[in-house]
Amino acid sequence: MPLIFGLMVLIVAVFARHGVDHGGVVSRADGGTAGLLIWILTPALLAWVFRRLDADVRTTQPFAFQRASLRLAVGVMILAALAVWMVIKLGLAMGGLVMDLVTAPPPFARRMLDLASVAVFALLEESAWRGYLMPALLARFRYTVVLGVGAVIWFAWHLPYLDVLSASYTVESTTTLAPRLFLGVLAMQLVYIELFLKSRSVWPAFALHATLNIVAQINLSSGLTLNRTHTWAFSPSADGLPIMALCTVVGLAMYSVRMSRERRREKPAQGKRHAG
């Protein structure tokens, strides 16, 4: 069922861009277009339906507010904000990013509305990818399949509107941006899997997703721009090499810690069986 879910999400995404928005130039200004609305709402709505149809995830409660998952979400939020801040500082120091202080920031009310929309966008995404797709894949497939298939579906869903999403921070062609973005999504997927296995909740994933996007949006609206000669290296999105490297290191570290704990738990259990 998760593969059917993924296929349906991708079909609707392509239809939204080429059937509703007719594949033309699309802007998110003033609420965007009907196609954009269909595109962002469909994964969350389909996830709600599939959760009720799929017996393997029907009894799970990834949206429950539990102290442990909420504490983890707060910690993730703080660390993610620090990580993006460091990446931006590194980019500014090395010339890959430029802060255009001449640019007048938008009015405060508009900035708050933009940040709220970023948070809602992240919540809708996480309702789909971690609210249904990830637990459904984990219930059926081994770790590497969950990593690869989840990343492919998540990445492919972005493709029809990738030019719209990237327009706020780069003029790079999607033909060169997309392959690098996939590697970034794959690295992020590693972190998201580990967060979900630790918490069985969407809230730590939402905290990571929303924080990364909000901190980047705050800086972009303040005049942060990419130096075109270093676009490939210092993007504040998943296609940037520092973000990619951080996610890979953190994800592998979390995986290593989890596997070590599982091995330690298995040893006493094996000892008891031998003693019996």
VEXNU-834274 format. One record per residue (C-alpha): residue number from 1; residue in one letter; x negated, y, z. Coordinates in nm, 3 decimals, always signed. Each point is the difference from the previous one (the first is absolute). Layout:
<nodes>
<node k="NUM" r="A" X="X" Y="Y" Z="Z"/>
...
</nodes>
This chain:
<nodes>
<node k="1" r="M" X="+0.000" Y="+0.000" Z="+0.000"/>
<node k="2" r="P" X="-0.276" Y="+0.257" Z="+0.064"/>
<node k="3" r="L" X="-0.120" Y="-0.044" Z="-0.359"/>
<node k="4" r="I" X="+0.354" Y="+0.061" Z="-0.129"/>
<node k="5" r="F" X="+0.016" Y="+0.307" Z="+0.223"/>
<node k="6" r="G" X="-0.329" Y="+0.127" Z="-0.142"/>
<node k="7" r="L" X="+0.112" Y="-0.060" Z="-0.359"/>
<node k="8" r="M" X="+0.328" Y="+0.185" Z="+0.057"/>
<node k="9" r="V" X="-0.180" Y="+0.295" Z="+0.161"/>
<node k="10" r="L" X="-0.237" Y="+0.028" Z="-0.296"/>
<node k="11" r="I" X="+0.279" Y="-0.026" Z="-0.259"/>
<node k="12" r="V" X="+0.196" Y="+0.278" Z="+0.168"/>
<node k="13" r="A" X="-0.314" Y="+0.216" Z="+0.027"/>
<node k="14" r="V" X="-0.061" Y="-0.026" Z="-0.374"/>
<node k="15" r="F" X="+0.369" Y="+0.061" Z="-0.074"/>
<node k="16" r="A" X="+0.003" Y="+0.309" Z="+0.226"/>
<node k="17" r="R" X="-0.291" Y="+0.160" Z="-0.184"/>
<node k="18" r="H" X="+0.079" Y="-0.101" Z="-0.357"/>
<node k="19" r="G" X="+0.376" Y="-0.057" Z="+0.009"/>
<node k="20" r="V" X="+0.110" Y="+0.280" Z="+0.234"/>
<node k="21" r="D" X="-0.284" Y="+0.252" Z="-0.030"/>
<node k="22" r="H" X="-0.072" Y="-0.105" Z="-0.362"/>
<node k="23" r="G" X="-0.374" Y="-0.021" Z="+0.061"/>
<node k="24" r="G" X="-0.046" Y="+0.375" Z="-0.024"/>
<node k="25" r="V" X="-0.174" Y="+0.252" Z="+0.223"/>
<node k="26" r="V" X="+0.136" Y="-0.027" Z="+0.354"/>
<node k="27" r="S" X="-0.045" Y="+0.239" Z="+0.291"/>
<node k="28" r="R" X="+0.079" Y="-0.061" Z="+0.367"/>
<node k="29" r="A" X="+0.084" Y="+0.368" Z="+0.046"/>
<node k="30" r="D" X="+0.354" Y="+0.076" Z="+0.116"/>
<node k="31" r="G" X="+0.067" Y="-0.360" Z="+0.095"/>
<node k="32" r="G" X="-0.135" Y="-0.169" Z="-0.311"/>
<node k="33" r="T" X="+0.221" Y="-0.193" Z="-0.241"/>
<node k="34" r="A" X="+0.265" Y="-0.270" Z="+0.007"/>
<node k="35" r="G" X="-0.261" Y="-0.250" Z="-0.113"/>
<node k="36" r="L" X="-0.233" Y="+0.090" Z="+0.286"/>
<node k="37" r="L" X="+0.284" Y="-0.042" Z="+0.248"/>
<node k="38" r="I" X="+0.091" Y="-0.343" Z="-0.139"/>
<node k="39" r="W" X="-0.367" Y="-0.100" Z="+0.002"/>
<node k="40" r="I" X="-0.065" Y="+0.086" Z="+0.364"/>
<node k="41" r="L" X="+0.332" Y="-0.129" Z="+0.139"/>
<node k="42" r="T" X="+0.017" Y="-0.333" Z="-0.184"/>
<node k="43" r="P" X="-0.274" Y="-0.194" Z="+0.191"/>
<node k="44" r="A" X="+0.150" Y="+0.089" Z="+0.339"/>
<node k="45" r="L" X="+0.355" Y="-0.084" Z="-0.111"/>
<node k="46" r="L" X="-0.105" Y="-0.330" Z="-0.158"/>
<node k="47" r="A" X="-0.200" Y="-0.086" Z="+0.311"/>
<node k="48" r="W" X="+0.312" Y="+0.051" Z="+0.212"/>
<node k="49" r="V" X="+0.191" Y="-0.243" Z="-0.223"/>
<node k="50" r="F" X="-0.277" Y="-0.259" Z="-0.025"/>
<node k="51" r="R" X="-0.056" Y="-0.004" Z="+0.376"/>
<node k="52" r="R" X="+0.356" Y="-0.123" Z="+0.039"/>
<node k="53" r="L" X="-0.029" Y="-0.257" Z="-0.278"/>
<node k="54" r="D" X="-0.342" Y="-0.141" Z="+0.089"/>
<node k="55" r="A" X="+0.021" Y="-0.257" Z="+0.280"/>
<node k="56" r="D" X="-0.376" Y="+0.018" Z="+0.061"/>
<node k="57" r="V" X="+0.014" Y="+0.362" Z="+0.120"/>
<node k="58" r="R" X="+0.363" Y="+0.042" Z="+0.107"/>
<node k="59" r="T" X="-0.075" Y="-0.046" Z="+0.370"/>
<node k="60" r="T" X="-0.312" Y="+0.218" Z="+0.009"/>
<node k="61" r="Q" X="+0.025" Y="+0.350" Z="+0.146"/>
<node k="62" r="P" X="-0.271" Y="+0.216" Z="-0.159"/>
<node k="63" r="F" X="+0.193" Y="+0.321" Z="+0.076"/>
<node k="64" r="A" X="+0.034" Y="-0.067" Z="+0.373"/>
<node k="65" r="F" X="-0.146" Y="+0.267" Z="+0.230"/>
<node k="66" r="Q" X="-0.239" Y="-0.192" Z="+0.226"/>
<node k="67" r="R" X="-0.253" Y="+0.159" Z="+0.231"/>
<node k="68" r="A" X="-0.296" Y="-0.192" Z="-0.138"/>
<node k="69" r="S" X="+0.077" Y="+0.085" Z="-0.363"/>
<node k="70" r="L" X="+0.072" Y="+0.365" Z="+0.083"/>
<node k="71" r="R" X="-0.328" Y="+0.030" Z="+0.193"/>
<node k="72" r="L" X="-0.181" Y="-0.150" Z="-0.296"/>
<node k="73" r="A" X="+0.180" Y="+0.245" Z="-0.230"/>
<node k="74" r="V" X="-0.117" Y="+0.298" Z="+0.208"/>
<node k="75" r="G" X="-0.358" Y="-0.129" Z="-0.002"/>
<node k="76" r="V" X="+0.014" Y="-0.056" Z="-0.376"/>
<node k="77" r="M" X="+0.136" Y="+0.352" Z="-0.050"/>
<node k="78" r="I" X="-0.289" Y="+0.157" Z="+0.193"/>
<node k="79" r="L" X="-0.269" Y="-0.209" Z="-0.169"/>
<node k="80" r="A" X="+0.147" Y="+0.051" Z="-0.347"/>
<node k="81" r="A" X="+0.011" Y="+0.378" Z="+0.046"/>
<node k="82" r="L" X="-0.363" Y="+0.000" Z="+0.115"/>
<node k="83" r="A" X="-0.102" Y="-0.221" Z="-0.293"/>
<node k="84" r="V" X="+0.160" Y="+0.226" Z="-0.262"/>
<node k="85" r="W" X="-0.145" Y="+0.308" Z="+0.171"/>
<node k="86" r="M" X="-0.349" Y="-0.154" Z="-0.017"/>
<node k="87" r="V" X="+0.045" Y="-0.098" Z="-0.365"/>
<node k="88" r="I" X="+0.108" Y="+0.354" Z="-0.088"/>
<node k="89" r="K" X="-0.293" Y="+0.149" Z="+0.193"/>
<node k="90" r="L" X="-0.236" Y="-0.236" Z="-0.183"/>
<node k="91" r="G" X="+0.151" Y="+0.095" Z="-0.334"/>
<node k="92" r="L" X="-0.035" Y="+0.372" Z="+0.075"/>
<node k="93" r="A" X="-0.359" Y="-0.044" Z="+0.118"/>
<node k="94" r="M" X="-0.101" Y="-0.196" Z="-0.310"/>
<node k="95" r="G" X="+0.184" Y="+0.221" Z="-0.247"/>
<node k="96" r="G" X="+0.261" Y="-0.253" Z="-0.106"/>
<node k="97" r="L" X="+0.276" Y="+0.209" Z="+0.157"/>
<node k="98" r="V" X="+0.052" Y="+0.375" Z="-0.008"/>
<node k="99" r="M" X="+0.214" Y="+0.213" Z="+0.231"/>
<node k="100" r="D" X="+0.154" Y="+0.284" Z="-0.200"/>
<node k="101" r="L" X="+0.063" Y="+0.256" Z="+0.274"/>
<node k="102" r="V" X="+0.139" Y="+0.246" Z="-0.254"/>
<node k="103" r="T" X="+0.301" Y="-0.223" Z="-0.056"/>
<node k="104" r="A" X="+0.296" Y="+0.128" Z="+0.199"/>
<node k="105" r="P" X="+0.156" Y="-0.282" Z="+0.205"/>
<node k="106" r="P" X="+0.374" Y="-0.057" Z="-0.043"/>
<node k="107" r="P" X="+0.241" Y="+0.139" Z="+0.263"/>
<node k="108" r="F" X="+0.005" Y="-0.183" Z="+0.333"/>
<node k="109" r="A" X="+0.352" Y="-0.134" Z="-0.051"/>
<node k="110" r="R" X="-0.097" Y="-0.142" Z="-0.341"/>
<node k="111" r="R" X="-0.312" Y="-0.162" Z="+0.146"/>
<node k="112" r="M" X="+0.207" Y="-0.168" Z="+0.273"/>
<node k="113" r="L" X="+0.250" Y="-0.121" Z="-0.257"/>
<node k="114" r="D" X="-0.282" Y="-0.142" Z="-0.213"/>
<node k="115" r="L" X="-0.150" Y="-0.183" Z="+0.299"/>
<node k="116" r="A" X="+0.340" Y="-0.137" Z="+0.100"/>
<node k="117" r="S" X="+0.053" Y="-0.129" Z="-0.355"/>
<node k="118" r="V" X="-0.342" Y="-0.170" Z="+0.014"/>
<node k="119" r="A" X="+0.099" Y="-0.175" Z="+0.323"/>
<node k="120" r="V" X="+0.337" Y="-0.110" Z="-0.142"/>
<node k="121" r="F" X="-0.174" Y="-0.123" Z="-0.315"/>
<node k="122" r="A" X="-0.237" Y="-0.210" Z="+0.214"/>
<node k="123" r="L" X="+0.286" Y="-0.141" Z="+0.208"/>
<node k="124" r="L" X="+0.193" Y="-0.106" Z="-0.310"/>
<node k="125" r="E" X="-0.309" Y="-0.171" Z="-0.139"/>
<node k="126" r="E" X="-0.082" Y="-0.178" Z="+0.324"/>
<node k="127" r="S" X="+0.362" Y="-0.116" Z="+0.032"/>
<node k="128" r="A" X="-0.062" Y="-0.193" Z="-0.321"/>
<node k="129" r="W" X="-0.364" Y="-0.108" Z="+0.007"/>
<node k="130" r="R" X="-0.040" Y="-0.081" Z="+0.370"/>
<node k="131" r="G" X="+0.370" Y="-0.023" Z="+0.087"/>
<node k="132" r="Y" X="+0.063" Y="-0.282" Z="-0.246"/>
<node k="133" r="L" X="-0.270" Y="-0.080" Z="-0.256"/>
<node k="134" r="M" X="-0.289" Y="-0.069" Z="+0.237"/>
<node k="135" r="P" X="+0.184" Y="-0.223" Z="+0.251"/>
<node k="136" r="A" X="+0.166" Y="-0.185" Z="-0.289"/>
<node k="137" r="L" X="-0.338" Y="-0.065" Z="-0.166"/>
<node k="138" r="L" X="-0.166" Y="-0.099" Z="+0.329"/>
<node k="139" r="A" X="+0.277" Y="-0.254" Z="+0.061"/>
<node k="140" r="R" X="-0.076" Y="-0.173" Z="-0.331"/>
<node k="141" r="F" X="-0.359" Y="+0.055" Z="-0.113"/>
<node k="142" r="R" X="-0.356" Y="-0.007" Z="+0.128"/>
<node k="143" r="Y" X="-0.183" Y="+0.317" Z="+0.096"/>
<node k="144" r="T" X="-0.179" Y="+0.066" Z="-0.328"/>
<node k="145" r="V" X="+0.321" Y="-0.035" Z="-0.201"/>
<node k="146" r="V" X="+0.179" Y="+0.244" Z="+0.232"/>
<node k="147" r="L" X="-0.290" Y="+0.241" Z="-0.039"/>
<node k="148" r="G" X="-0.010" Y="-0.018" Z="-0.380"/>
<node k="149" r="V" X="+0.369" Y="-0.028" Z="-0.085"/>
<node k="150" r="G" X="+0.103" Y="+0.267" Z="+0.251"/>
<node k="151" r="A" X="-0.260" Y="+0.240" Z="-0.137"/>
<node k="152" r="V" X="+0.100" Y="-0.064" Z="-0.363"/>
<node k="153" r="I" X="+0.370" Y="+0.065" Z="+0.067"/>
<node k="154" r="W" X="-0.069" Y="+0.309" Z="+0.211"/>
<node k="155" r="F" X="-0.242" Y="+0.140" Z="-0.258"/>
<node k="156" r="A" X="+0.213" Y="-0.083" Z="-0.305"/>
<node k="157" r="W" X="+0.303" Y="+0.170" Z="+0.155"/>
<node k="158" r="H" X="-0.200" Y="+0.327" Z="+0.011"/>
<node k="159" r="L" X="-0.106" Y="-0.016" Z="-0.365"/>
<node k="160" r="P" X="+0.309" Y="+0.145" Z="-0.174"/>
<node k="161" r="Y" X="-0.030" Y="+0.319" Z="+0.208"/>
<node k="162" r="L" X="-0.374" Y="-0.001" Z="+0.065"/>
<node k="163" r="D" X="-0.049" Y="+0.319" Z="-0.202"/>
<node k="164" r="V" X="+0.255" Y="+0.177" Z="+0.219"/>
<node k="165" r="L" X="-0.153" Y="-0.124" Z="+0.326"/>
<node k="166" r="S" X="-0.357" Y="+0.089" Z="-0.097"/>
<node k="167" r="A" X="+0.079" Y="+0.341" Z="-0.152"/>
<node k="168" r="S" X="-0.034" Y="+0.173" Z="+0.339"/>
<node k="169" r="Y" X="-0.369" Y="-0.087" Z="+0.034"/>
<node k="170" r="T" X="-0.149" Y="-0.098" Z="-0.336"/>
<node k="171" r="V" X="+0.024" Y="+0.049" Z="-0.376"/>
<node k="172" r="E" X="-0.172" Y="-0.333" Z="-0.065"/>
<node k="173" r="S" X="+0.159" Y="-0.224" Z="-0.262"/>
<node k="174" r="T" X="+0.204" Y="-0.287" Z="+0.141"/>
<node k="175" r="T" X="-0.192" Y="-0.241" Z="-0.224"/>
<node k="176" r="T" X="-0.314" Y="+0.056" Z="+0.208"/>
<node k="177" r="L" X="+0.179" Y="+0.075" Z="+0.328"/>
<node k="178" r="A" X="+0.215" Y="-0.314" Z="+0.006"/>
<node k="179" r="P" X="-0.277" Y="-0.267" Z="+0.018"/>
<node k="180" r="R" X="-0.169" Y="+0.182" Z="+0.288"/>
<node k="181" r="L" X="+0.333" Y="+0.049" Z="+0.174"/>
<node k="182" r="F" X="+0.066" Y="-0.374" Z="-0.016"/>
<node k="183" r="L" X="-0.325" Y="-0.068" Z="+0.184"/>
<node k="184" r="G" X="+0.103" Y="+0.253" Z="+0.262"/>
<node k="185" r="V" X="+0.344" Y="-0.157" Z="+0.039"/>
<node k="186" r="L" X="-0.164" Y="-0.342" Z="+0.036"/>
<node k="187" r="A" X="-0.226" Y="+0.133" Z="+0.277"/>
<node k="188" r="M" X="+0.296" Y="+0.164" Z="+0.174"/>
<node k="189" r="Q" X="+0.204" Y="-0.319" Z="-0.031"/>
<node k="190" r="L" X="-0.266" Y="-0.176" Z="+0.207"/>
<node k="191" r="V" X="+0.052" Y="+0.249" Z="+0.284"/>
<node k="192" r="Y" X="+0.379" Y="-0.016" Z="-0.028"/>
<node k="193" r="I" X="+0.000" Y="-0.380" Z="+0.023"/>
<node k="194" r="E" X="-0.211" Y="+0.007" Z="+0.314"/>
<node k="195" r="L" X="+0.216" Y="+0.270" Z="+0.159"/>
<node k="196" r="F" X="+0.312" Y="-0.203" Z="-0.076"/>
<node k="197" r="L" X="-0.147" Y="-0.326" Z="+0.131"/>
<node k="198" r="K" X="-0.097" Y="+0.180" Z="+0.321"/>
<node k="199" r="S" X="+0.333" Y="+0.172" Z="+0.056"/>
<node k="200" r="R" X="+0.263" Y="-0.170" Z="-0.222"/>
<node k="201" r="S" X="+0.135" Y="+0.352" Z="-0.036"/>
<node k="202" r="V" X="+0.028" Y="+0.263" Z="-0.273"/>
<node k="203" r="W" X="-0.083" Y="+0.286" Z="+0.237"/>
<node k="204" r="P" X="-0.382" Y="-0.027" Z="+0.006"/>
<node k="205" r="A" X="+0.004" Y="-0.026" Z="-0.380"/>
<node k="206" r="F" X="+0.233" Y="+0.300" Z="-0.021"/>
<node k="207" r="A" X="-0.230" Y="+0.196" Z="+0.232"/>
<node k="208" r="L" X="-0.298" Y="-0.075" Z="-0.225"/>
<node k="209" r="H" X="+0.184" Y="+0.071" Z="-0.324"/>
<node k="210" r="A" X="+0.164" Y="+0.321" Z="+0.118"/>
<node k="211" r="T" X="-0.311" Y="+0.136" Z="+0.173"/>
<node k="212" r="L" X="-0.227" Y="-0.053" Z="-0.301"/>
<node k="213" r="N" X="+0.246" Y="+0.174" Z="-0.229"/>
<node k="214" r="I" X="+0.092" Y="+0.282" Z="+0.241"/>
<node k="215" r="V" X="-0.360" Y="+0.095" Z="+0.083"/>
<node k="216" r="A" X="-0.087" Y="-0.001" Z="-0.370"/>
<node k="217" r="Q" X="+0.310" Y="+0.208" Z="-0.079"/>
<node k="218" r="I" X="-0.085" Y="+0.258" Z="+0.268"/>
<node k="219" r="N" X="-0.345" Y="+0.050" Z="-0.148"/>
<node k="220" r="L" X="+0.121" Y="+0.003" Z="-0.359"/>
<node k="221" r="S" X="+0.260" Y="+0.266" Z="+0.077"/>
<node k="222" r="S" X="-0.275" Y="+0.203" Z="+0.172"/>
<node k="223" r="G" X="-0.201" Y="+0.016" Z="-0.322"/>
<node k="224" r="L" X="-0.199" Y="-0.326" Z="-0.005"/>
<node k="225" r="T" X="-0.084" Y="-0.103" Z="-0.355"/>
<node k="226" r="L" X="-0.220" Y="-0.257" Z="-0.168"/>
<node k="227" r="N" X="-0.322" Y="+0.098" Z="-0.172"/>
<node k="228" r="R" X="+0.061" Y="-0.146" Z="-0.345"/>
<node k="229" r="T" X="-0.355" Y="-0.134" Z="-0.028"/>
<node k="230" r="H" X="+0.053" Y="-0.207" Z="+0.317"/>
<node k="231" r="T" X="+0.366" Y="-0.095" Z="-0.041"/>
<node k="232" r="W" X="-0.073" Y="-0.371" Z="+0.005"/>
<node k="233" r="A" X="-0.182" Y="+0.017" Z="+0.334"/>
<node k="234" r="F" X="+0.183" Y="+0.231" Z="+0.241"/>
<node k="235" r="S" X="+0.373" Y="-0.029" Z="-0.062"/>
<node k="236" r="P" X="+0.202" Y="+0.033" Z="+0.324"/>
<node k="237" r="S" X="+0.222" Y="-0.283" Z="-0.125"/>
<node k="238" r="A" X="-0.057" Y="-0.376" Z="-0.017"/>
<node k="239" r="D" X="-0.202" Y="+0.044" Z="-0.320"/>
<node k="240" r="G" X="-0.279" Y="+0.181" Z="+0.188"/>
<node k="241" r="L" X="-0.312" Y="-0.204" Z="+0.077"/>
<node k="242" r="P" X="-0.031" Y="+0.108" Z="+0.368"/>
<node k="243" r="I" X="+0.364" Y="-0.097" Z="+0.072"/>
<node k="244" r="M" X="-0.054" Y="-0.326" Z="-0.187"/>
<node k="245" r="A" X="-0.318" Y="-0.079" Z="+0.194"/>
<node k="246" r="L" X="+0.156" Y="+0.087" Z="+0.338"/>
<node k="247" r="C" X="+0.302" Y="-0.221" Z="-0.062"/>
<node k="248" r="T" X="-0.220" Y="-0.290" Z="-0.109"/>
<node k="249" r="V" X="-0.225" Y="+0.023" Z="+0.306"/>
<node k="250" r="V" X="+0.288" Y="+0.044" Z="+0.245"/>
<node k="251" r="G" X="+0.208" Y="-0.275" Z="-0.160"/>
<node k="252" r="L" X="-0.287" Y="-0.250" Z="+0.002"/>
<node k="253" r="A" X="-0.083" Y="+0.090" Z="+0.361"/>
<node k="254" r="M" X="+0.362" Y="-0.055" Z="+0.107"/>
<node k="255" r="Y" X="+0.007" Y="-0.330" Z="-0.189"/>
<node k="256" r="S" X="-0.322" Y="-0.115" Z="+0.167"/>
<node k="257" r="V" X="+0.125" Y="+0.090" Z="+0.349"/>
<node k="258" r="R" X="+0.333" Y="-0.177" Z="-0.056"/>
<node k="259" r="M" X="-0.167" Y="-0.317" Z="-0.131"/>
<node k="260" r="S" X="-0.243" Y="-0.005" Z="+0.294"/>
<node k="261" r="R" X="+0.290" Y="+0.022" Z="+0.245"/>
<node k="262" r="E" X="+0.187" Y="-0.275" Z="-0.179"/>
<node k="263" r="R" X="-0.304" Y="-0.228" Z="+0.015"/>
<node k="264" r="R" X="-0.041" Y="+0.068" Z="+0.372"/>
<node k="265" r="R" X="+0.365" Y="-0.091" Z="+0.060"/>
<node k="266" r="E" X="-0.035" Y="-0.320" Z="-0.202"/>
<node k="267" r="K" X="-0.300" Y="-0.132" Z="+0.199"/>
<node k="268" r="P" X="+0.181" Y="-0.041" Z="+0.335"/>
<node k="269" r="A" X="+0.295" Y="-0.162" Z="-0.178"/>
<node k="270" r="Q" X="-0.233" Y="-0.249" Z="-0.172"/>
<node k="271" r="G" X="-0.172" Y="-0.072" Z="+0.332"/>
<node k="272" r="K" X="+0.332" Y="-0.084" Z="+0.164"/>
<node k="273" r="R" X="+0.092" Y="-0.240" Z="-0.281"/>
<node k="274" r="H" X="-0.335" Y="-0.181" Z="+0.032"/>
<node k="275" r="A" X="+0.037" Y="-0.021" Z="+0.378"/>
<node k="276" r="G" X="+0.348" Y="-0.148" Z="-0.037"/>
</nodes>
